[in-house]
């Protein structure tokens, strides 16, 4: 179980593996916390894999910026921008 505030979120099994700084970590499971949405809009659930790694979130954001990666929440994937010259 994982928690957000006072709510407990069930953790689902995952078979994914992740590489951080040359080390490989197995996913401990996934949780789907709801994102805050304005009144009248449906909740948006985001699937997050939990790993036992001490990776500061801001370091991950720096890597995303350096590598021109962004999250596409519509397709639930990470996309790398390719810069082309004109």
N, CA, C and O atoms as a Maestro MAE file, in Angstrom:
{
 s_m_m2io_version
 :::
 2.0.0
}

f_m_ct {
 s_m_title
 :::
 protein
 m_atom[344] {
  # First column is atom index #
  i_m_mmod_type
  r_m_x_coord
  r_m_y_coord
  r_m_z_coord
  i_m_residue_number
  s_m_chain_name
  s_m_pdb_residue_name
  s_m_pdb_atom_name
  i_m_atomic_number
  :::
  1 25 0.830 -1.184 0.000 1 A "UNK " " N  " 7
  2 3 0.000 0.000 0.000 1 A "UNK " " CA " 6
  3 2 0.869 1.240 0.000 1 A "UNK " " C  " 6
  4 15 1.931 1.268 0.623 1 A "UNK " " O  " 8
  5 25 0.423 2.249 -0.689 2 A "UNK " " N  " 7
  6 3 1.063 3.549 -0.687 2 A "UNK " " CA " 6
  7 2 0.005 4.544 -0.244 2 A "UNK " " C  " 6
  8 15 -1.188 4.257 -0.338 2 A "UNK " " O  " 8
  9 25 0.416 5.700 0.232 3 A "UNK " " N  " 7
  10 3 -0.587 6.643 0.710 3 A "UNK " " CA " 6
  11 2 -0.344 8.039 0.184 3 A "UNK " " C  " 6
  12 15 0.795 8.451 -0.034 3 A "UNK " " O  " 8
  13 25 -1.421 8.753 -0.015 4 A "UNK " " N  " 7
  14 3 -1.396 10.161 -0.358 4 A "UNK " " CA " 6
  15 2 -2.317 10.839 0.641 4 A "UNK " " C  " 6
  16 15 -3.519 10.573 0.665 4 A "UNK " " O  " 8
  17 25 -1.759 11.711 1.460 5 A "UNK " " N  " 7
  18 3 -2.571 12.309 2.503 5 A "UNK " " CA " 6
  19 2 -3.075 11.228 3.429 5 A "UNK " " C  " 6
  20 15 -2.285 10.488 4.015 5 A "UNK " " O  " 8
  21 25 -4.359 11.132 3.564 6 A "UNK " " N  " 7
  22 3 -4.961 10.117 4.428 6 A "UNK " " CA " 6
  23 2 -5.498 8.925 3.654 6 A "UNK " " C  " 6
  24 15 -6.043 7.990 4.241 6 A "UNK " " O  " 8
  25 25 -5.345 8.957 2.335 7 A "UNK " " N  " 7
  26 3 -5.892 7.885 1.495 7 A "UNK " " CA " 6
  27 2 -4.831 6.829 1.203 7 A "UNK " " C  " 6
  28 15 -3.696 7.157 0.858 7 A "UNK " " O  " 8
  29 25 -5.205 5.575 1.342 8 A "UNK " " N  " 7
  30 3 -4.316 4.458 1.006 8 A "UNK " " CA " 6
  31 2 -4.581 4.049 -0.438 8 A "UNK " " C  " 6
  32 15 -5.729 3.877 -0.847 8 A "UNK " " O  " 8
  33 25 -3.507 3.897 -1.201 9 A "UNK " " N  " 7
  34 3 -3.627 3.474 -2.590 9 A "UNK " " CA " 6
  35 2 -3.155 2.030 -2.712 9 A "UNK " " C  " 6
  36 15 -2.086 1.685 -2.207 9 A "UNK " " O  " 8
  37 25 -3.934 1.187 -3.374 10 A "UNK " " N  " 7
  38 3 -3.475 -0.196 -3.563 10 A "UNK " " CA " 6
  39 2 -2.314 -0.227 -4.553 10 A "UNK " " C  " 6
  40 15 -2.302 0.519 -5.532 10 A "UNK " " O  " 8
  41 25 -1.341 -1.093 -4.291 11 A "UNK " " N  " 7
  42 3 -0.208 -1.239 -5.198 11 A "UNK " " CA " 6
  43 2 -0.418 -2.491 -6.032 11 A "UNK " " C  " 6
  44 15 -0.617 -3.586 -5.505 11 A "UNK " " O  " 8
  45 25 -0.371 -2.305 -7.347 12 A "UNK " " N  " 7
  46 3 -0.523 -3.410 -8.286 12 A "UNK " " CA " 6
  47 2 0.848 -3.967 -8.644 12 A "UNK " " C  " 6
  48 15 1.847 -3.252 -8.572 12 A "UNK " " O  " 8
  49 25 0.901 -5.243 -9.032 13 A "UNK " " N  " 7
  50 3 2.171 -5.861 -9.425 13 A "UNK " " CA " 6
  51 2 2.669 -5.267 -10.735 13 A "UNK " " C  " 6
  52 15 1.881 -4.847 -11.582 13 A "UNK " " O  " 8
  53 25 3.987 -5.240 -10.886 14 A "UNK " " N  " 7
  54 3 4.618 -4.747 -12.104 14 A "UNK " " CA " 6
  55 2 5.837 -5.608 -12.398 14 A "UNK " " C  " 6
  56 15 6.495 -6.096 -11.479 14 A "UNK " " O  " 8
  57 25 6.136 -5.793 -13.670 15 A "UNK " " N  " 7
  58 3 7.317 -6.572 -14.069 15 A "UNK " " CA " 6
  59 2 8.362 -5.677 -14.730 15 A "UNK " " C  " 6
  60 15 9.251 -6.170 -15.426 15 A "UNK " " O  " 8
  61 25 8.262 -4.380 -14.519 16 A "UNK " " N  " 7
  62 3 9.171 -3.448 -15.173 16 A "UNK " " CA " 6
  63 2 10.479 -3.300 -14.405 16 A "UNK " " C  " 6
  64 15 10.552 -3.534 -13.198 16 A "UNK " " O  " 8
  65 25 11.507 -2.905 -15.148 17 A "UNK " " N  " 7
  66 3 12.829 -2.622 -14.592 17 A "UNK " " CA " 6
  67 2 13.238 -1.238 -15.063 17 A "UNK " " C  " 6
  68 15 12.866 -0.822 -16.160 17 A "UNK " " O  " 8
  69 25 14.009 -0.513 -14.238 18 A "UNK " " N  " 7
  70 3 14.426 0.844 -14.570 18 A "UNK " " CA " 6
  71 2 15.920 1.010 -14.321 18 A "UNK " " C  " 6
  72 15 16.471 0.444 -13.377 18 A "UNK " " O  " 8
  73 25 16.565 1.794 -15.180 19 A "UNK " " N  " 7
  74 3 18.003 2.047 -15.058 19 A "UNK " " CA " 6
  75 2 18.208 3.497 -14.624 19 A "UNK " " C  " 6
  76 15 17.713 4.422 -15.268 19 A "UNK " " O  " 8
  77 25 18.947 3.688 -13.521 20 A "UNK " " N  " 7
  78 3 19.320 5.006 -13.029 20 A "UNK " " CA " 6
  79 2 20.819 5.004 -12.774 20 A "UNK " " C  " 6
  80 15 21.315 4.191 -11.994 20 A "UNK " " O  " 8
  81 25 21.549 5.910 -13.428 21 A "UNK " " N  " 7
  82 3 22.980 6.073 -13.172 21 A "UNK " " CA " 6
  83 2 23.744 4.752 -13.199 21 A "UNK " " C  " 6
  84 15 24.592 4.515 -12.338 21 A "UNK " " O  " 8
  85 25 23.458 3.895 -14.169 22 A "UNK " " N  " 7
  86 3 24.192 2.652 -14.320 22 A "UNK " " CA " 6
  87 2 23.710 1.496 -13.461 22 A "UNK " " C  " 6
  88 15 24.192 0.375 -13.620 22 A "UNK " " O  " 8
  89 25 22.769 1.738 -12.553 23 A "UNK " " N  " 7
  90 3 22.212 0.663 -11.716 23 A "UNK " " CA " 6
  91 2 20.811 0.320 -12.239 23 A "UNK " " C  " 6
  92 15 20.117 1.173 -12.791 23 A "UNK " " O  " 8
  93 25 20.412 -0.937 -12.055 24 A "UNK " " N  " 7
  94 3 19.099 -1.393 -12.514 24 A "UNK " " CA " 6
  95 2 18.234 -1.709 -11.293 24 A "UNK " " C  " 6
  96 15 18.686 -2.357 -10.349 24 A "UNK " " O  " 8
  97 25 16.979 -1.239 -11.329 25 A "UNK " " N  " 7
  98 3 16.058 -1.429 -10.212 25 A "UNK " " CA " 6
  99 2 14.770 -2.069 -10.704 25 A "UNK " " C  " 6
  100 15 14.228 -1.690 -11.742 25 A "UNK " " O  " 8
  101 25 14.292 -3.038 -9.948 26 A "UNK " " N  " 7
  102 3 13.020 -3.685 -10.264 26 A "UNK " " CA " 6
  103 2 11.886 -2.868 -9.667 26 A "UNK " " C  " 6
  104 15 12.002 -2.349 -8.557 26 A "UNK " " O  " 8
  105 25 10.798 -2.756 -10.404 27 A "UNK " " N  " 7
  106 3 9.619 -2.075 -9.883 27 A "UNK " " CA " 6
  107 2 9.033 -2.884 -8.730 27 A "UNK " " C  " 6
  108 15 8.890 -4.103 -8.825 27 A "UNK " " O  " 8
  109 25 8.697 -2.198 -7.647 28 A "UNK " " N  " 7
  110 3 8.046 -2.854 -6.521 28 A "UNK " " CA " 6
  111 2 6.537 -2.975 -6.750 28 A "UNK " " C  " 6
  112 15 5.855 -3.733 -6.060 28 A "UNK " " O  " 8
  113 25 6.031 -2.227 -7.717 29 A "UNK " " N  " 7
  114 3 4.614 -2.215 -8.037 29 A "UNK " " CA " 6
  115 2 4.212 -0.850 -8.569 29 A "UNK " " C  " 6
  116 15 5.035 0.062 -8.645 29 A "UNK " " O  " 8
  117 25 2.961 -0.714 -8.931 30 A "UNK " " N  " 7
  118 3 2.460 0.560 -9.440 30 A "UNK " " CA " 6
  119 2 1.309 1.059 -8.577 30 A "UNK " " C  " 6
  120 15 0.569 0.277 -7.979 30 A "UNK " " O  " 8
  121 25 1.180 2.372 -8.528 31 A "UNK " " N  " 7
  122 3 0.031 3.016 -7.889 31 A "UNK " " CA " 6
  123 2 -0.568 3.982 -8.893 31 A "UNK " " C  " 6
  124 15 0.115 4.422 -9.817 31 A "UNK " " O  " 8
  125 25 -1.855 4.319 -8.718 32 A "UNK " " N  " 7
  126 3 -2.540 5.237 -9.612 32 A "UNK " " CA " 6
  127 2 -3.126 6.391 -8.810 32 A "UNK " " C  " 6
  128 15 -4.325 6.392 -8.529 32 A "UNK " " O  " 8
  129 25 -2.308 7.376 -8.434 33 A "UNK " " N  " 7
  130 3 -2.855 8.505 -7.690 33 A "UNK " " CA " 6
  131 2 -3.648 9.424 -8.617 33 A "UNK " " C  " 6
  132 15 -3.236 9.645 -9.755 33 A "UNK " " O  " 8
  133 25 -4.768 9.959 -8.155 34 A "UNK " " N  " 7
  134 3 -5.540 10.883 -8.993 34 A "UNK " " CA " 6
  135 2 -4.880 12.255 -9.006 34 A "UNK " " C  " 6
  136 15 -4.426 12.742 -7.970 34 A "UNK " " O  " 8
  137 25 -4.826 12.879 -10.183 35 A "UNK " " N  " 7
  138 3 -4.338 14.248 -10.283 35 A "UNK " " CA " 6
  139 2 -5.472 15.202 -9.935 35 A "UNK " " C  " 6
  140 15 -6.639 14.909 -10.192 35 A "UNK " " O  " 8
  141 25 -5.133 16.316 -9.365 36 A "UNK " " N  " 7
  142 3 -6.151 17.325 -9.037 36 A "UNK " " CA " 6
  143 2 -6.699 17.919 -10.341 36 A "UNK " " C  " 6
  144 15 -5.938 18.314 -11.225 36 A "UNK " " O  " 8
  145 25 -8.009 17.972 -10.442 37 A "UNK " " N  " 7
  146 3 -8.657 18.566 -11.612 37 A "UNK " " CA " 6
  147 2 -9.695 19.573 -11.143 37 A "UNK " " C  " 6
  148 15 -10.198 19.472 -10.024 37 A "UNK " " O  " 8
  149 25 -10.014 20.536 -11.983 38 A "UNK " " N  " 7
  150 3 -11.042 21.515 -11.603 38 A "UNK " " CA " 6
  151 2 -12.401 20.842 -11.432 38 A "UNK " " C  " 6
  152 15 -12.645 19.771 -11.988 38 A "UNK " " O  " 8
  153 25 -13.277 21.475 -10.663 39 A "UNK " " N  " 7
  154 3 -14.637 20.957 -10.489 39 A "UNK " " CA " 6
  155 2 -15.297 20.761 -11.848 39 A "UNK " " C  " 6
  156 15 -15.163 21.598 -12.740 39 A "UNK " " O  " 8
  157 25 -16.003 19.659 -11.996 40 A "UNK " " N  " 7
  158 3 -16.697 19.355 -13.236 40 A "UNK " " CA " 6
  159 2 -15.884 18.542 -14.226 40 A "UNK " " C  " 6
  160 15 -16.422 18.080 -15.232 40 A "UNK " " O  " 8
  161 25 -14.589 18.357 -13.960 41 A "UNK " " N  " 7
  162 3 -13.743 17.555 -14.835 41 A "UNK " " CA " 6
  163 2 -13.517 16.191 -14.200 41 A "UNK " " C  " 6
  164 15 -13.406 16.085 -12.979 41 A "UNK " " O  " 8
  165 25 -13.447 15.148 -15.019 42 A "UNK " " N  " 7
  166 3 -13.206 13.819 -14.448 42 A "UNK " " CA " 6
  167 2 -11.789 13.714 -13.883 42 A "UNK " " C  " 6
  168 15 -10.882 14.422 -14.320 42 A "UNK " " O  " 8
  169 25 -11.613 12.822 -12.907 43 A "UNK " " N  " 7
  170 3 -10.288 12.581 -12.342 43 A "UNK " " CA " 6
  171 2 -9.363 12.014 -13.405 43 A "UNK " " C  " 6
  172 15 -9.799 11.297 -14.306 43 A "UNK " " O  " 8
  173 25 -8.095 12.337 -13.293 44 A "UNK " " N  " 7
  174 3 -7.073 11.784 -14.177 44 A "UNK " " CA " 6
  175 2 -6.185 10.900 -13.313 44 A "UNK " " C  " 6
  176 15 -5.603 11.366 -12.333 44 A "UNK " " O  " 8
  177 25 -6.081 9.631 -13.673 45 A "UNK " " N  " 7
  178 3 -5.218 8.707 -12.943 45 A "UNK " " CA " 6
  179 2 -3.898 8.568 -13.682 45 A "UNK " " C  " 6
  180 15 -3.879 8.411 -14.903 45 A "UNK " " O  " 8
  181 25 -2.805 8.624 -12.955 46 A "UNK " " N  " 7
  182 3 -1.474 8.487 -13.527 46 A "UNK " " CA " 6
  183 2 -0.849 7.239 -12.924 46 A "UNK " " C  " 6
  184 15 -0.815 7.092 -11.702 46 A "UNK " " O  " 8
  185 25 -0.355 6.340 -13.764 47 A "UNK " " N  " 7
  186 3 0.281 5.120 -13.279 47 A "UNK " " CA " 6
  187 2 1.745 5.439 -12.960 47 A "UNK " " C  " 6
  188 15 2.484 5.919 -13.820 47 A "UNK " " O  " 8
  189 25 2.155 5.169 -11.718 48 A "UNK " " N  " 7
  190 3 3.520 5.431 -11.277 48 A "UNK " " CA " 6
  191 2 4.131 4.136 -10.766 48 A "UNK " " C  " 6
  192 15 3.566 3.478 -9.893 48 A "UNK " " O  " 8
  193 25 5.293 3.770 -11.314 49 A "UNK " " N  " 7
  194 3 6.026 2.612 -10.809 49 A "UNK " " CA " 6
  195 2 6.837 3.044 -9.598 49 A "UNK " " C  " 6
  196 15 7.450 4.112 -9.603 49 A "UNK " " O  " 8
  197 25 6.840 2.214 -8.560 50 A "UNK " " N  " 7
  198 3 7.595 2.476 -7.343 50 A "UNK " " CA " 6
  199 2 8.862 1.631 -7.382 50 A "UNK " " C  " 6
  200 15 8.800 0.419 -7.583 50 A "UNK " " O  " 8
  201 25 10.012 2.275 -7.188 51 A "UNK " " N  " 7
  202 3 11.287 1.550 -7.139 51 A "UNK " " CA " 6
  203 2 12.000 1.908 -5.848 51 A "UNK " " C  " 6
  204 15 11.789 2.980 -5.282 51 A "UNK " " O  " 8
  205 25 12.840 1.005 -5.394 52 A "UNK " " N  " 7
  206 3 13.621 1.239 -4.185 52 A "UNK " " CA " 6
  207 2 14.956 1.847 -4.600 52 A "UNK " " C  " 6
  208 15 15.981 1.165 -4.623 52 A "UNK " " O  " 8
  209 25 14.932 3.131 -4.925 53 A "UNK " " N  " 7
  210 3 16.140 3.836 -5.356 53 A "UNK " " CA " 6
  211 2 16.091 5.246 -4.796 53 A "UNK " " C  " 6
  212 15 15.028 5.863 -4.735 53 A "UNK " " O  " 8
  213 25 17.236 5.745 -4.393 54 A "UNK " " N  " 7
  214 3 17.333 7.091 -3.864 54 A "UNK " " CA " 6
  215 2 17.695 8.029 -5.014 54 A "UNK " " C  " 6
  216 15 18.853 8.417 -5.168 54 A "UNK " " O  " 8
  217 25 16.685 8.391 -5.824 55 A "UNK " " N  " 7
  218 3 16.884 9.265 -6.972 55 A "UNK " " CA " 6
  219 2 16.105 10.548 -6.722 55 A "UNK " " C  " 6
  220 15 14.874 10.531 -6.741 55 A "UNK " " O  " 8
  221 25 16.794 11.658 -6.489 56 A "UNK " " N  " 7
  222 3 16.079 12.904 -6.243 56 A "UNK " " CA " 6
  223 2 15.220 13.294 -7.442 56 A "UNK " " C  " 6
  224 15 15.705 13.264 -8.573 56 A "UNK " " O  " 8
  225 25 13.964 13.657 -7.227 57 A "UNK " " N  " 7
  226 3 13.075 14.002 -8.342 57 A "UNK " " CA " 6
  227 2 13.608 15.136 -9.215 57 A "UNK " " C  " 6
  228 15 13.406 15.126 -10.429 57 A "UNK " " O  " 8
  229 25 14.280 16.103 -8.617 58 A "UNK " " N  " 7
  230 3 14.779 17.217 -9.416 58 A "UNK " " CA " 6
  231 2 15.892 16.778 -10.356 58 A "UNK " " C  " 6
  232 15 16.049 17.361 -11.429 58 A "UNK " " O  " 8
  233 25 16.664 15.773 -9.986 59 A "UNK " " N  " 7
  234 3 17.691 15.240 -10.891 59 A "UNK " " CA " 6
  235 2 17.016 14.646 -12.118 59 A "UNK " " C  " 6
  236 15 17.481 14.833 -13.242 59 A "UNK " " O  " 8
  237 25 15.931 13.940 -11.904 60 A "UNK " " N  " 7
  238 3 15.198 13.334 -13.017 60 A "UNK " " CA " 6
  239 2 14.682 14.426 -13.950 60 A "UNK " " C  " 6
  240 15 14.750 14.274 -15.170 60 A "UNK " " O  " 8
  241 25 14.171 15.520 -13.398 61 A "UNK " " N  " 7
  242 3 13.674 16.616 -14.237 61 A "UNK " " CA " 6
  243 2 14.810 17.242 -15.035 61 A "UNK " " C  " 6
  244 15 14.617 17.618 -16.191 61 A "UNK " " O  " 8
  245 25 15.994 17.360 -14.434 62 A "UNK " " N  " 7
  246 3 17.157 17.878 -15.167 62 A "UNK " " CA " 6
  247 2 17.515 16.970 -16.340 62 A "UNK " " C  " 6
  248 15 17.837 17.453 -17.425 62 A "UNK " " O  " 8
  249 25 17.458 15.663 -16.124 63 A "UNK " " N  " 7
  250 3 17.747 14.714 -17.204 63 A "UNK " " CA " 6
  251 2 16.715 14.877 -18.319 63 A "UNK " " C  " 6
  252 15 17.071 14.872 -19.498 63 A "UNK " " O  " 8
  253 25 15.451 15.019 -17.958 64 A "UNK " " N  " 7
  254 3 14.407 15.225 -18.970 64 A "UNK " " CA " 6
  255 2 14.714 16.472 -19.793 64 A "UNK " " C  " 6
  256 15 14.602 16.446 -21.019 64 A "UNK " " O  " 8
  257 25 15.104 17.570 -19.128 65 A "UNK " " N  " 7
  258 3 15.439 18.802 -19.852 65 A "UNK " " CA " 6
  259 2 16.653 18.592 -20.744 65 A "UNK " " C  " 6
  260 15 16.627 18.952 -21.921 65 A "UNK " " O  " 8
  261 25 17.711 18.015 -20.198 66 A "UNK " " N  " 7
  262 3 18.945 17.801 -20.966 66 A "UNK " " CA " 6
  263 2 18.710 16.931 -22.197 66 A "UNK " " C  " 6
  264 15 19.307 17.165 -23.248 66 A "UNK " " O  " 8
  265 25 17.856 15.946 -22.072 67 A "UNK " " N  " 7
  266 3 17.608 14.991 -23.156 67 A "UNK " " CA " 6
  267 2 16.386 15.346 -24.001 67 A "UNK " " C  " 6
  268 15 16.014 14.590 -24.898 67 A "UNK " " O  " 8
  269 25 15.755 16.501 -23.720 68 A "UNK " " N  " 7
  270 3 14.547 16.947 -24.452 68 A "UNK " " CA " 6
  271 2 13.442 15.894 -24.410 68 A "UNK " " C  " 6
  272 15 12.841 15.565 -25.432 68 A "UNK " " O  " 8
  273 25 13.184 15.371 -23.206 69 A "UNK " " N  " 7
  274 3 12.144 14.360 -23.009 69 A "UNK " " CA " 6
  275 2 10.956 15.006 -22.313 69 A "UNK " " C  " 6
  276 15 11.128 15.812 -21.398 69 A "UNK " " O  " 8
  277 25 9.749 14.652 -22.746 70 A "UNK " " N  " 7
  278 3 8.555 15.117 -22.051 70 A "UNK " " CA " 6
  279 2 7.560 13.973 -21.925 70 A "UNK " " C  " 6
  280 15 7.616 12.992 -22.668 70 A "UNK " " O  " 8
  281 25 6.654 14.117 -20.977 71 A "UNK " " N  " 7
  282 3 5.639 13.088 -20.737 71 A "UNK " " CA " 6
  283 2 4.399 13.405 -21.552 71 A "UNK " " C  " 6
  284 15 3.865 14.511 -21.480 71 A "UNK " " O  " 8
  285 25 3.945 12.435 -22.324 72 A "UNK " " N  " 7
  286 3 2.685 12.550 -23.058 72 A "UNK " " CA " 6
  287 2 1.642 11.794 -22.256 72 A "UNK " " C  " 6
  288 15 1.579 10.565 -22.306 72 A "UNK " " O  " 8
  289 25 0.821 12.534 -21.512 73 A "UNK " " N  " 7
  290 3 -0.154 11.882 -20.636 73 A "UNK " " CA " 6
  291 2 -1.289 11.241 -21.417 73 A "UNK " " C  " 6
  292 15 -1.980 10.368 -20.891 73 A "UNK " " O  " 8
  293 25 -1.497 11.655 -22.660 74 A "UNK " " N  " 7
  294 3 -2.543 11.042 -23.481 74 A "UNK " " CA " 6
  295 2 -2.211 9.616 -23.850 74 A "UNK " " C  " 6
  296 15 -3.083 8.747 -23.847 74 A "UNK " " O  " 8
  297 25 -0.930 9.365 -24.174 75 A "UNK " " N  " 7
  298 3 -0.527 8.012 -24.562 75 A "UNK " " CA " 6
  299 2 0.222 7.295 -23.444 75 A "UNK " " C  " 6
  300 15 0.656 6.155 -23.609 75 A "UNK " " O  " 8
  301 25 0.372 7.980 -22.287 76 A "UNK " " N  " 7
  302 3 1.063 7.407 -21.127 76 A "UNK " " CA " 6
  303 2 2.475 6.950 -21.514 76 A "UNK " " C  " 6
  304 15 2.881 5.823 -21.229 76 A "UNK " " O  " 8
  305 25 3.218 7.866 -22.177 77 A "UNK " " N  " 7
  306 3 4.567 7.513 -22.600 77 A "UNK " " CA " 6
  307 2 5.489 8.719 -22.483 77 A "UNK " " C  " 6
  308 15 5.040 9.859 -22.365 77 A "UNK " " O  " 8
  309 25 6.790 8.442 -22.517 78 A "UNK " " N  " 7
  310 3 7.789 9.496 -22.560 78 A "UNK " " CA " 6
  311 2 8.232 9.668 -24.006 78 A "UNK " " C  " 6
  312 15 8.440 8.687 -24.720 78 A "UNK " " O  " 8
  313 25 8.376 10.921 -24.433 79 A "UNK " " N  " 7
  314 3 8.715 11.209 -25.823 79 A "UNK " " CA " 6
  315 2 9.966 12.076 -25.851 79 A "UNK " " C  " 6
  316 15 10.077 13.045 -25.100 79 A "UNK " " O  " 8
  317 25 10.903 11.723 -26.722 80 A "UNK " " N  " 7
  318 3 12.129 12.507 -26.886 80 A "UNK " " CA " 6
  319 2 11.960 13.398 -28.117 80 A "UNK " " C  " 6
  320 15 11.672 12.917 -29.213 80 A "UNK " " O  " 8
  321 25 12.146 14.713 -27.915 81 A "UNK " " N  " 7
  322 3 12.080 15.646 -29.031 81 A "UNK " " CA " 6
  323 2 13.349 15.513 -29.858 81 A "UNK " " C  " 6
  324 15 14.450 15.388 -29.322 81 A "UNK " " O  " 8
  325 25 13.174 15.541 -31.162 82 A "UNK " " N  " 7
  326 3 14.315 15.499 -32.069 82 A "UNK " " CA " 6
  327 2 14.415 16.858 -32.725 82 A "UNK " " C  " 6
  328 15 13.478 17.310 -33.382 82 A "UNK " " O  " 8
  329 25 15.562 17.515 -32.545 83 A "UNK " " N  " 7
  330 3 15.776 18.829 -33.140 83 A "UNK " " CA " 6
  331 2 16.313 18.628 -34.542 83 A "UNK " " C  " 6
  332 15 17.314 17.941 -34.748 83 A "UNK " " O  " 8
  333 25 15.632 19.237 -35.506 84 A "UNK " " N  " 7
  334 3 16.080 19.141 -36.903 84 A "UNK " " CA " 6
  335 2 16.474 20.522 -37.361 84 A "UNK " " C  " 6
  336 15 15.870 21.514 -36.952 84 A "UNK " " O  " 8
  337 25 17.474 20.594 -38.200 85 A "UNK " " N  " 7
  338 3 17.888 21.889 -38.752 85 A "UNK " " CA " 6
  339 2 17.064 22.167 -39.996 85 A "UNK " " C  " 6
  340 15 16.658 21.251 -40.713 85 A "UNK " " O  " 8
  341 25 16.825 23.445 -40.238 86 A "UNK " " N  " 7
  342 3 15.996 23.831 -41.400 86 A "UNK " " CA " 6
  343 2 16.845 24.157 -42.590 86 A "UNK " " C  " 6
  344 15 16.319 24.499 -43.648 86 A "UNK " " O  " 8
  :::
 }
 m_bond[343] {
  # First column is bond index #
  i_m_from
  i_m_to
  i_m_order
  :::
  1 1 2 1
  2 2 3 1
  3 3 4 2
  4 3 5 1
  5 5 6 1
  6 6 7 1
  7 7 8 2
  8 7 9 1
  9 9 10 1
  10 10 11 1
  11 11 12 2
  12 11 13 1
  13 13 14 1
  14 14 15 1
  15 15 16 2
  16 15 17 1
  17 17 18 1
  18 18 19 1
  19 19 20 2
  20 19 21 1
  21 21 22 1
  22 22 23 1
  23 23 24 2
  24 23 25 1
  25 25 26 1
  26 26 27 1
  27 27 28 2
  28 27 29 1
  29 29 30 1
  30 30 31 1
  31 31 32 2
  32 31 33 1
  33 33 34 1
  34 34 35 1
  35 35 36 2
  36 35 37 1
  37 37 38 1
  38 38 39 1
  39 39 40 2
  40 39 41 1
  41 41 42 1
  42 42 43 1
  43 43 44 2
  44 43 45 1
  45 45 46 1
  46 46 47 1
  47 47 48 2
  48 47 49 1
  49 49 50 1
  50 50 51 1
  51 51 52 2
  52 51 53 1
  53 53 54 1
  54 54 55 1
  55 55 56 2
  56 55 57 1
  57 57 58 1
  58 58 59 1
  59 59 60 2
  60 59 61 1
  61 61 62 1
  62 62 63 1
  63 63 64 2
  64 63 65 1
  65 65 66 1
  66 66 67 1
  67 67 68 2
  68 67 69 1
  69 69 70 1
  70 70 71 1
  71 71 72 2
  72 71 73 1
  73 73 74 1
  74 74 75 1
  75 75 76 2
  76 75 77 1
  77 77 78 1
  78 78 79 1
  79 79 80 2
  80 79 81 1
  81 81 82 1
  82 82 83 1
  83 83 84 2
  84 83 85 1
  85 85 86 1
  86 86 87 1
  87 87 88 2
  88 87 89 1
  89 89 90 1
  90 90 91 1
  91 91 92 2
  92 91 93 1
  93 93 94 1
  94 94 95 1
  95 95 96 2
  96 95 97 1
  97 97 98 1
  98 98 99 1
  99 99 100 2
  100 99 101 1
  101 101 102 1
  102 102 103 1
  103 103 104 2
  104 103 105 1
  105 105 106 1
  106 106 107 1
  107 107 108 2
  108 107 109 1
  109 109 110 1
  110 110 111 1
  111 111 112 2
  112 111 113 1
  113 113 114 1
  114 114 115 1
  115 115 116 2
  116 115 117 1
  117 117 118 1
  118 118 119 1
  119 119 120 2
  120 119 121 1
  121 121 122 1
  122 122 123 1
  123 123 124 2
  124 123 125 1
  125 125 126 1
  126 126 127 1
  127 127 128 2
  128 127 129 1
  129 129 130 1
  130 130 131 1
  131 131 132 2
  132 131 133 1
  133 133 134 1
  134 134 135 1
  135 135 136 2
  136 135 137 1
  137 137 138 1
  138 138 139 1
  139 139 140 2
  140 139 141 1
  141 141 142 1
  142 142 143 1
  143 143 144 2
  144 143 145 1
  145 145 146 1
  146 146 147 1
  147 147 148 2
  148 147 149 1
  149 149 150 1
  150 150 151 1
  151 151 152 2
  152 151 153 1
  153 153 154 1
  154 154 155 1
  155 155 156 2
  156 155 157 1
  157 157 158 1
  158 158 159 1
  159 159 160 2
  160 159 161 1
  161 161 162 1
  162 162 163 1
  163 163 164 2
  164 163 165 1
  165 165 166 1
  166 166 167 1
  167 167 168 2
  168 167 169 1
  169 169 170 1
  170 170 171 1
  171 171 172 2
  172 171 173 1
  173 173 174 1
  174 174 175 1
  175 175 176 2
  176 175 177 1
  177 177 178 1
  178 178 179 1
  179 179 180 2
  180 179 181 1
  181 181 182 1
  182 182 183 1
  183 183 184 2
  184 183 185 1
  185 185 186 1
  186 186 187 1
  187 187 188 2
  188 187 189 1
  189 189 190 1
  190 190 191 1
  191 191 192 2
  192 191 193 1
  193 193 194 1
  194 194 195 1
  195 195 196 2
  196 195 197 1
  197 197 198 1
  198 198 199 1
  199 199 200 2
  200 199 201 1
  201 201 202 1
  202 202 203 1
  203 203 204 2
  204 203 205 1
  205 205 206 1
  206 206 207 1
  207 207 208 2
  208 207 209 1
  209 209 210 1
  210 210 211 1
  211 211 212 2
  212 211 213 1
  213 213 214 1
  214 214 215 1
  215 215 216 2
  216 215 217 1
  217 217 218 1
  218 218 219 1
  219 219 220 2
  220 219 221 1
  221 221 222 1
  222 222 223 1
  223 223 224 2
  224 223 225 1
  225 225 226 1
  226 226 227 1
  227 227 228 2
  228 227 229 1
  229 229 230 1
  230 230 231 1
  231 231 232 2
  232 231 233 1
  233 233 234 1
  234 234 235 1
  235 235 236 2
  236 235 237 1
  237 237 238 1
  238 238 239 1
  239 239 240 2
  240 239 241 1
  241 241 242 1
  242 242 243 1
  243 243 244 2
  244 243 245 1
  245 245 246 1
  246 246 247 1
  247 247 248 2
  248 247 249 1
  249 249 250 1
  250 250 251 1
  251 251 252 2
  252 251 253 1
  253 253 254 1
  254 254 255 1
  255 255 256 2
  256 255 257 1
  257 257 258 1
  258 258 259 1
  259 259 260 2
  260 259 261 1
  261 261 262 1
  262 262 263 1
  263 263 264 2
  264 263 265 1
  265 265 266 1
  266 266 267 1
  267 267 268 2
  268 267 269 1
  269 269 270 1
  270 270 271 1
  271 271 272 2
  272 271 273 1
  273 273 274 1
  274 274 275 1
  275 275 276 2
  276 275 277 1
  277 277 278 1
  278 278 279 1
  279 279 280 2
  280 279 281 1
  281 281 282 1
  282 282 283 1
  283 283 284 2
  284 283 285 1
  285 285 286 1
  286 286 287 1
  287 287 288 2
  288 287 289 1
  289 289 290 1
  290 290 291 1
  291 291 292 2
  292 291 293 1
  293 293 294 1
  294 294 295 1
  295 295 296 2
  296 295 297 1
  297 297 298 1
  298 298 299 1
  299 299 300 2
  300 299 301 1
  301 301 302 1
  302 302 303 1
  303 303 304 2
  304 303 305 1
  305 305 306 1
  306 306 307 1
  307 307 308 2
  308 307 309 1
  309 309 310 1
  310 310 311 1
  311 311 312 2
  312 311 313 1
  313 313 314 1
  314 314 315 1
  315 315 316 2
  316 315 317 1
  317 317 318 1
  318 318 319 1
  319 319 320 2
  320 319 321 1
  321 321 322 1
  322 322 323 1
  323 323 324 2
  324 323 325 1
  325 325 326 1
  326 326 327 1
  327 327 328 2
  328 327 329 1
  329 329 330 1
  330 330 331 1
  331 331 332 2
  332 331 333 1
  333 333 334 1
  334 334 335 1
  335 335 336 2
  336 335 337 1
  337 337 338 1
  338 338 339 1
  339 339 340 2
  340 339 341 1
  341 341 342 1
  342 342 343 1
  343 343 344 2
  :::
 }
}
